[in-house]
Amino acid sequence: MFRAGDHRRDGLLLGAAVGIFGVTFGVLASASGVSAFKATTMSLLVFTGASQFAAVGIVSSGGEPLSALGTALLLAARNGVYSLTIAETLPRNGLKRLIAAQLVIDETAAMSKAQPVPEVSQEVFWVTGISVFVFWNAGTLLGVFAGQVVGDPLSWGLDAAFPAGFLALLLPHLSDRKKRLAALLGALIAVISIPILPQGLPVLAAALGAVVAAGVGNKKGKERHP
């Protein structure tokens, strides 16, 4: 049963957990030679972890800045899809809509969609978004200064932190059969396309899994109700 206040607590806890990933990003950025100013500015303005990790990874491996930018933009494109799924949650106009656009990320989309009541969905969007934004940026700032102390971040397994966060967001949605099918198809498409497509595109291609799952679900629904 849903209890009032649970969503606020969950949003704050999720923000605190994301702060750990922010520290990871800061450490990796520092180890890759990205200055503290650039890393913290990226977290403030870009504010999408997958894109930031990808950009820093390309730069650290000697890739071109334009390649890093292109990959980051491709990965960030998923946030545009998220905005469509939670359009009713977002403010209609004005400054609040502009701020909300910056907060449309994996965590806010997942938390908002999980709520049964529209008013609660709106509240949890803001609680989660502000919490993640504050903790992510605080974590980045801490990470860039801790980078010299930590040494090689890969030896600590910090590169696995962000994928673990995605998995944590995915698990609550696997109770639905259609969503399990979408996740399975998306994972299969990603695995097949990684050796073929440029970096960043497999993530977008994986979204086709949701499209196929939705089509299958609609077809079955029509067969049951001709």
C-alpha positions as a Markdown table, in Angstrom:
| # | Residue | x | y | z |
|---|---|---|---|---|
| 1 | Met | 0.0 | 0.0 | 0.0 |
| 2 | Phe | 1.2 | 3.5 | -0.8 |
| 3 | Arg | 2.0 | 5.7 | 2.2 |
| 4 | Ala | 2.3 | 9.4 | 2.1 |
| 5 | Gly | 5.9 | 10.5 | 2.5 |
| 6 | Asp | 7.5 | 7.3 | 1.2 |
| 7 | His | 8.1 | 8.9 | -2.2 |
| 8 | Arg | 9.9 | 11.9 | -0.6 |
| 9 | Arg | 12.1 | 9.6 | 1.4 |
| 10 | Asp | 12.8 | 7.4 | -1.7 |
| 11 | Gly | 13.6 | 10.5 | -3.8 |
| 12 | Leu | 16.1 | 11.8 | -1.2 |
| 13 | Leu | 17.7 | 8.4 | -0.8 |
| 14 | Leu | 18.1 | 8.0 | -4.5 |
| 15 | Gly | 19.7 | 11.4 | -4.7 |
| 16 | Ala | 22.2 | 10.4 | -2.0 |
| 17 | Ala | 23.0 | 7.2 | -3.9 |
| 18 | Val | 23.6 | 9.1 | -7.1 |
| 19 | Gly | 25.9 | 11.4 | -5.2 |
| 20 | Ile | 28.2 | 8.4 | -4.9 |
| 21 | Phe | 28.2 | 8.1 | -8.7 |
| 22 | Gly | 29.0 | 11.8 | -8.8 |
| 23 | Val | 32.1 | 11.1 | -6.8 |
| 24 | Thr | 33.0 | 8.3 | -9.2 |
| 25 | Phe | 32.6 | 10.7 | -12.2 |
| 26 | Gly | 34.8 | 13.3 | -10.4 |
| 27 | Val | 37.5 | 10.8 | -9.7 |
| 28 | Leu | 37.5 | 9.5 | -13.3 |
| 29 | Ala | 37.5 | 13.0 | -14.7 |
| 30 | Ser | 40.5 | 13.9 | -12.5 |
| 31 | Ala | 42.3 | 10.7 | -13.5 |
| 32 | Ser | 41.6 | 11.6 | -17.2 |
| 33 | Gly | 43.2 | 15.0 | -16.9 |
| 34 | Val | 40.0 | 17.0 | -16.9 |
| 35 | Ser | 40.3 | 20.1 | -14.7 |
| 36 | Ala | 38.1 | 20.6 | -11.7 |
| 37 | Phe | 36.4 | 23.6 | -13.3 |
| 38 | Lys | 35.5 | 21.7 | -16.5 |
| 39 | Ala | 34.3 | 18.6 | -14.6 |
| 40 | Thr | 32.1 | 20.6 | -12.2 |
| 41 | Thr | 30.8 | 22.8 | -15.0 |
| 42 | Met | 29.9 | 19.7 | -17.0 |
| 43 | Ser | 27.9 | 18.3 | -14.0 |
| 44 | Leu | 26.1 | 21.6 | -13.6 |
| 45 | Leu | 25.2 | 22.2 | -17.2 |
| 46 | Val | 25.1 | 18.8 | -18.9 |
| 47 | Phe | 23.7 | 16.9 | -15.8 |
| 48 | Thr | 23.4 | 13.5 | -17.4 |
| 49 | Gly | 25.8 | 10.9 | -16.1 |
| 50 | Ala | 26.0 | 8.5 | -19.0 |
| 51 | Ser | 26.9 | 11.3 | -21.4 |
| 52 | Gln | 29.5 | 12.7 | -18.9 |
| 53 | Phe | 31.1 | 9.3 | -18.4 |
| 54 | Ala | 31.2 | 8.7 | -22.1 |
| 55 | Ala | 32.7 | 12.0 | -22.9 |
| 56 | Val | 35.4 | 11.7 | -20.3 |
| 57 | Gly | 36.2 | 8.1 | -21.4 |
| 58 | Ile | 36.7 | 9.2 | -25.0 |
| 59 | Val | 38.9 | 12.1 | -24.0 |
| 60 | Ser | 41.0 | 9.9 | -21.7 |
| 61 | Ser | 41.6 | 7.4 | -24.5 |
| 62 | Gly | 42.8 | 10.1 | -26.8 |
| 63 | Gly | 39.6 | 10.6 | -28.8 |
| 64 | Glu | 38.7 | 13.8 | -30.6 |
| 65 | Pro | 36.6 | 16.4 | -28.7 |
| 66 | Leu | 34.0 | 16.4 | -31.5 |
| 67 | Ser | 33.7 | 12.6 | -31.1 |
| 68 | Ala | 33.2 | 13.0 | -27.3 |
| 69 | Leu | 30.6 | 15.7 | -28.0 |
| 70 | Gly | 28.7 | 13.6 | -30.5 |
| 71 | Thr | 28.6 | 10.5 | -28.3 |
| 72 | Ala | 27.4 | 12.6 | -25.3 |
| 73 | Leu | 24.6 | 14.1 | -27.4 |
| 74 | Leu | 23.5 | 10.7 | -28.7 |
| 75 | Leu | 23.3 | 9.3 | -25.1 |
| 76 | Ala | 21.5 | 12.4 | -23.9 |
| 77 | Ala | 18.9 | 12.1 | -26.6 |
| 78 | Arg | 17.1 | 9.5 | -24.5 |
| 79 | Asn | 16.1 | 12.3 | -22.1 |
| 80 | Gly | 14.0 | 13.7 | -24.9 |
| 81 | Val | 12.1 | 10.4 | -25.0 |
| 82 | Tyr | 11.7 | 10.5 | -21.2 |
| 83 | Ser | 10.1 | 14.0 | -21.4 |
| 84 | Leu | 7.4 | 12.5 | -23.7 |
| 85 | Thr | 6.6 | 9.8 | -21.2 |
| 86 | Ile | 6.2 | 12.2 | -18.3 |
| 87 | Ala | 4.8 | 15.2 | -20.3 |
| 88 | Glu | 1.8 | 15.5 | -18.0 |
| 89 | Thr | 4.1 | 15.7 | -15.0 |
| 90 | Leu | 6.1 | 18.7 | -16.3 |
| 91 | Pro | 5.0 | 22.3 | -15.9 |
| 92 | Arg | 3.2 | 23.8 | -18.8 |
| 93 | Asn | 5.1 | 27.0 | -19.3 |
| 94 | Gly | 7.4 | 29.6 | -17.7 |
| 95 | Leu | 10.6 | 29.3 | -15.7 |
| 96 | Lys | 9.5 | 26.2 | -13.9 |
| 97 | Arg | 9.3 | 24.3 | -17.2 |
| 98 | Leu | 12.8 | 25.4 | -18.1 |
| 99 | Ile | 14.1 | 24.2 | -14.8 |
| 100 | Ala | 12.1 | 20.9 | -15.1 |
| 101 | Ala | 13.7 | 20.3 | -18.5 |
| 102 | Gln | 17.1 | 20.3 | -16.9 |
| 103 | Leu | 15.9 | 17.7 | -14.4 |
| 104 | Val | 14.5 | 15.2 | -16.9 |
| 105 | Ile | 16.9 | 12.2 | -16.4 |
| 106 | Asp | 16.7 | 8.5 | -15.8 |
| 107 | Glu | 16.0 | 8.8 | -12.1 |
| 108 | Thr | 13.2 | 11.4 | -12.3 |
| 109 | Ala | 11.5 | 9.7 | -15.2 |
| 110 | Ala | 11.6 | 6.3 | -13.4 |
| 111 | Met | 10.4 | 7.6 | -10.1 |
| 112 | Ser | 7.6 | 9.7 | -11.7 |
| 113 | Lys | 6.3 | 6.9 | -13.8 |
| 114 | Ala | 6.2 | 4.6 | -10.7 |
| 115 | Gln | 3.7 | 6.8 | -8.9 |
| 116 | Pro | 0.0 | 5.9 | -9.1 |
| 117 | Val | -1.4 | 9.5 | -8.6 |
| 118 | Pro | -0.6 | 12.4 | -10.9 |
| 119 | Glu | -0.1 | 14.9 | -8.0 |
| 120 | Val | 2.3 | 12.5 | -6.3 |
| 121 | Ser | 4.1 | 12.0 | -9.6 |
| 122 | Gln | 4.7 | 15.7 | -9.9 |
| 123 | Glu | 5.9 | 16.0 | -6.4 |
| 124 | Val | 8.3 | 13.1 | -6.6 |
| 125 | Phe | 9.7 | 14.5 | -9.9 |
| 126 | Trp | 10.8 | 17.7 | -8.1 |
| 127 | Val | 12.0 | 15.9 | -4.9 |
| 128 | Thr | 14.0 | 13.4 | -6.9 |
| 129 | Gly | 15.3 | 15.9 | -9.5 |
| 130 | Ile | 16.5 | 18.5 | -6.9 |
| 131 | Ser | 18.0 | 15.8 | -4.7 |
| 132 | Val | 19.9 | 14.2 | -7.6 |
| 133 | Phe | 21.1 | 17.5 | -8.9 |
| 134 | Val | 22.5 | 18.6 | -5.5 |
| 135 | Phe | 24.1 | 15.3 | -4.6 |
| 136 | Trp | 25.5 | 14.7 | -8.1 |
| 137 | Asn | 27.2 | 18.1 | -8.2 |
| 138 | Ala | 28.4 | 17.8 | -4.6 |
| 139 | Gly | 29.8 | 14.4 | -5.4 |
| 140 | Thr | 31.5 | 15.6 | -8.5 |
| 141 | Leu | 33.2 | 18.4 | -6.6 |
| 142 | Leu | 34.3 | 15.9 | -3.9 |
| 143 | Gly | 35.5 | 13.4 | -6.5 |
| 144 | Val | 37.7 | 15.8 | -8.5 |
| 145 | Phe | 39.6 | 16.8 | -5.4 |
| 146 | Ala | 39.8 | 13.2 | -4.1 |
| 147 | Gly | 41.0 | 11.9 | -7.5 |
| 148 | Gln | 44.7 | 12.4 | -6.6 |
| 149 | Val | 44.3 | 10.5 | -3.4 |
| 150 | Val | 42.4 | 7.5 | -4.8 |
| 151 | Gly | 44.8 | 6.8 | -7.6 |
| 152 | Asp | 43.6 | 4.6 | -10.4 |
| 153 | Pro | 39.8 | 4.5 | -10.2 |
| 154 | Leu | 39.6 | 1.2 | -12.1 |
| 155 | Ser | 41.5 | -0.6 | -9.4 |
| 156 | Trp | 38.6 | 0.3 | -7.0 |
| 157 | Gly | 35.9 | -0.9 | -9.4 |
| 158 | Leu | 34.4 | 2.6 | -9.6 |
| 159 | Asp | 33.7 | 2.2 | -13.3 |
| 160 | Ala | 31.0 | -0.3 | -12.4 |
| 161 | Ala | 29.1 | 2.1 | -10.2 |
| 162 | Phe | 27.1 | 3.8 | -12.9 |
| 163 | Pro | 25.8 | 0.6 | -14.6 |
| 164 | Ala | 24.8 | -0.6 | -11.2 |
| 165 | Gly | 22.7 | 2.5 | -10.7 |
| 166 | Phe | 20.9 | 1.8 | -14.0 |
| 167 | Leu | 20.2 | -1.8 | -12.9 |
| 168 | Ala | 18.8 | -0.5 | -9.6 |
| 169 | Leu | 16.4 | 1.7 | -11.5 |
| 170 | Leu | 15.4 | -1.2 | -13.8 |
| 171 | Leu | 14.6 | -3.9 | -11.3 |
| 172 | Pro | 11.3 | -2.3 | -9.9 |
| 173 | His | 9.9 | -2.2 | -13.4 |
| 174 | Leu | 10.4 | -5.9 | -14.1 |
| 175 | Ser | 7.2 | -7.0 | -12.4 |
| 176 | Asp | 5.3 | -6.2 | -15.5 |
| 177 | Arg | 5.5 | -8.8 | -18.3 |
| 178 | Lys | 5.5 | -6.1 | -21.1 |
| 179 | Lys | 8.4 | -4.3 | -19.4 |
| 180 | Arg | 10.4 | -7.5 | -19.0 |
| 181 | Leu | 10.0 | -8.1 | -22.7 |
| 182 | Ala | 11.1 | -4.5 | -23.5 |
| 183 | Ala | 14.2 | -4.9 | -21.2 |
| 184 | Leu | 15.1 | -8.3 | -22.7 |
| 185 | Leu | 14.8 | -7.0 | -26.3 |
| 186 | Gly | 16.6 | -3.8 | -25.5 |
| 187 | Ala | 19.5 | -5.7 | -23.9 |
| 188 | Leu | 19.7 | -8.1 | -26.9 |
| 189 | Ile | 19.7 | -5.2 | -29.4 |
| 190 | Ala | 22.4 | -3.4 | -27.5 |
| 191 | Val | 24.6 | -6.5 | -27.3 |
| 192 | Ile | 24.3 | -7.1 | -31.1 |
| 193 | Ser | 24.8 | -3.5 | -32.1 |
| 194 | Ile | 27.8 | -2.6 | -29.8 |
| 195 | Pro | 30.4 | -4.1 | -32.2 |
| 196 | Ile | 28.6 | -2.6 | -35.3 |
| 197 | Leu | 27.4 | 0.9 | -34.4 |
| 198 | Pro | 29.5 | 3.9 | -33.2 |
| 199 | Gln | 29.6 | 4.6 | -29.5 |
| 200 | Gly | 26.4 | 6.0 | -28.2 |
| 201 | Leu | 24.1 | 4.6 | -30.9 |
| 202 | Pro | 23.6 | 1.2 | -29.3 |
| 203 | Val | 21.8 | 2.9 | -26.4 |
| 204 | Leu | 19.4 | 4.6 | -28.7 |
| 205 | Ala | 18.9 | 1.4 | -30.8 |
| 206 | Ala | 18.1 | -0.5 | -27.6 |
| 207 | Ala | 15.0 | 1.7 | -27.3 |
| 208 | Leu | 13.5 | -0.2 | -30.2 |
| 209 | Gly | 12.9 | -3.0 | -27.6 |
| 210 | Ala | 10.3 | -0.9 | -25.9 |
| 211 | Val | 8.7 | -0.1 | -29.3 |
| 212 | Val | 8.5 | -3.8 | -30.2 |
| 213 | Ala | 7.1 | -4.7 | -26.7 |
| 214 | Ala | 4.5 | -2.0 | -27.0 |
| 215 | Gly | 3.4 | -3.3 | -30.4 |
| 216 | Val | 3.2 | -6.9 | -29.1 |
| 217 | Gly | 1.1 | -5.8 | -26.2 |
| 218 | Asn | -1.3 | -3.8 | -28.3 |
| 219 | Lys | -1.7 | -6.7 | -30.7 |
| 220 | Lys | -2.6 | -9.1 | -27.9 |
| 221 | Gly | -5.0 | -6.5 | -26.5 |
| 222 | Lys | -6.8 | -6.3 | -29.8 |
| 223 | Glu | -7.0 | -10.1 | -30.1 |
| 224 | Arg | -8.7 | -10.3 | -26.6 |
| 225 | His | -11.1 | -7.4 | -27.4 |
| 226 | Pro | -11.9 | -7.6 | -31.1 |
